[in-house]
């Protein structure tokens, strides 16, 4: 072969390509056309082979069933893929349903820690006030003792004021 000669390349076909139908509806249309053609040549088929028509109908029925199964499997696979995408999605926060407005476990834990710290501060303030009150009462008692030399009257006043505070 010389380099100057061009090879004969066949042109692209002008007719439709015979690709298999994609869904059950299209297969059903093709089956109806084949059944119509089979009905037209029914007598000739019986002469060729008595079981040929039955075999062709069985093949057509199974192709429709396979198309339906394929569609069903495709739907099921898409559902599983969607489910896996949702599961694989990064979960930044676990949601908690709470009236107080807490949105996540981390927020709830922070709020619990803050509440504990607030309770500790409140308890400390109460104890601090009680300590200051005892110091103030001790100073008042000491100043009364210094002013009055009557110790029994001061102690009786102290006992009555303590019983009033307790009740």
C-alpha positions in Angstrom: 0.0 0.0 0.0 1.2 3.4 -0.9 0.8 6.4 1.4 -1.0 8.4 -1.2 -3.9 5.9 -1.5 -6.8 6.5 0.9 -8.6 3.7 2.5 -12.3 3.2 2.0 -13.9 4.1 5.3 -17.5 3.1 5.5 -19.8 6.0 6.1 -22.0 6.1 9.2 -25.3 4.3 8.9 -28.3 6.5 7.9 -30.8 4.1 9.6 -31.5 4.0 13.3 -29.2 1.9 15.3 -30.8 -1.2 16.9 -30.0 -0.6 20.5 -32.0 -2.5 23.1 -34.9 -0.6 24.7 -34.1 1.0 28.0 -37.4 0.5 30.0 -40.3 -1.8 30.4 -42.7 0.5 28.5 -40.5 0.5 25.4 -40.0 -3.2 25.6 -43.8 -3.6 25.8 -44.2 -1.6 22.6 -41.6 -3.7 20.8 -43.3 -6.9 22.1 -46.7 -5.7 20.8 -45.2 -5.1 17.4 -43.6 -8.6 17.3 -46.9 -10.2 18.4 -48.7 -8.3 15.6 -46.1 -9.6 13.1 -46.4 -13.1 14.5 -50.2 -13.1 14.1 -49.7 -12.2 10.4 -47.4 -15.2 9.8 -49.0 -17.6 12.2 -49.7 -20.3 9.7 -46.2 -20.2 8.2 -44.6 -20.5 11.7 -46.7 -23.6 12.4 -45.3 -25.2 9.2 -41.7 -24.4 10.2 -41.9 -25.5 13.9 -45.0 -26.1 16.0 -43.3 -24.8 19.2 -41.6 -21.7 17.7 -44.5 -19.3 18.5 -44.7 -20.5 22.1 -41.0 -20.1 22.6 -40.9 -16.6 21.1 -43.8 -15.5 23.3 -42.0 -16.9 26.4 -38.9 -15.0 25.5 -40.9 -11.8 25.0 -42.7 -12.3 28.4 -39.4 -12.9 30.2 -37.8 -9.8 28.6 -40.7 -7.7 30.0 -40.3 -9.3 33.4 -36.6 -8.6 33.3 -37.2 -5.0 32.4 -39.6 -4.6 35.3 -37.1 -6.2 37.7 -34.3 -4.0 36.4 -36.4 -0.9 37.0 -37.2 -2.1 40.5 -33.6 -2.9 41.3 -32.5 0.5 39.9 -35.0 2.3 42.2 -33.8 0.2 45.2 -30.2 0.9 44.5 -30.9 4.6 44.2 -32.7 4.5 47.6 -29.7 2.7 49.2 -27.2 5.2 47.7 -29.3 8.1 49.0 -29.4 6.5 52.4 -25.7 5.9 52.4 -25.1 9.6 51.4 -27.2 10.7 54.3 -25.4 8.4 56.7 -22.0 9.5 55.5 -22.8 13.2 55.8 -20.7 14.8 58.5 -22.8 15.2 61.6 -21.6 18.4 63.3 -24.1 18.4 66.1 -26.4 15.9 67.7 -29.8 17.6 68.1 -31.6 17.6 71.4 -35.2 18.6 71.8 -35.3 20.9 74.7 -37.7 23.7 75.6 -34.7 25.8 77.0 -33.3 26.2 73.5 -30.3 23.9 73.8 -29.4 22.7 70.4 -26.6 20.2 70.9 -25.0 17.9 73.6 -22.0 20.2 73.8 -24.3 23.2 74.5 -26.2 21.2 77.1 -23.0 20.2 78.8 -21.8 23.8 78.8 -25.1 24.9 80.3 -24.9 22.2 83.0 -21.3 23.3 83.9 -22.4 26.9 84.0 -25.3 26.0 86.3 -23.0 24.1 88.7 -20.6 27.0 88.8 -23.5 29.4 89.6 -24.8 27.1 92.3 -21.3 27.0 93.9 -21.0 30.8 93.8 -24.5 31.1 95.3 -23.6 28.7 98.1 -20.3 30.5 98.7 -22.2 33.9 98.9 -24.7 32.5 101.4 -21.8 31.1 103.6 -19.9 34.4 103.3 -23.0 36.4 104.4 -23.5 34.0 107.3 -19.8 34.4 108.3 -20.0 38.2 108.1 -23.2 38.2 110.1 -21.6 36.1 112.8 -18.5 38.4 112.9 -20.8 41.5 113.0 -22.8 39.9 115.9 -19.6 39.1 117.7 -18.4 42.7 117.4 -21.7 44.0 118.6 -21.7 41.7 121.5 -18.1 42.7 122.3 -19.0 46.4 122.1 -22.0 45.9 124.4 -19.8 44.0 126.9 -17.3 46.8 126.8 -20.1 49.4 127.4 -22.0 47.5 129.9 -20.4 45.5 132.5 -23.6 43.4 133.0 -22.6 40.1 131.3 -25.7 38.1 132.1 -28.1 40.6 130.4 -26.0 40.6 127.2 -25.8 36.8 127.1 -29.6 36.5 127.6 -30.2 39.0 124.8 -27.9 37.0 122.6 -29.7 33.7 123.3 -33.2 35.3 122.6 -32.0 36.8 119.3 -30.6 33.4 118.2 -33.8 31.7 119.1 -35.8 34.3 117.1 -33.5 33.8 114.1 -33.9 30.0 114.2 -37.7 30.1 114.3 
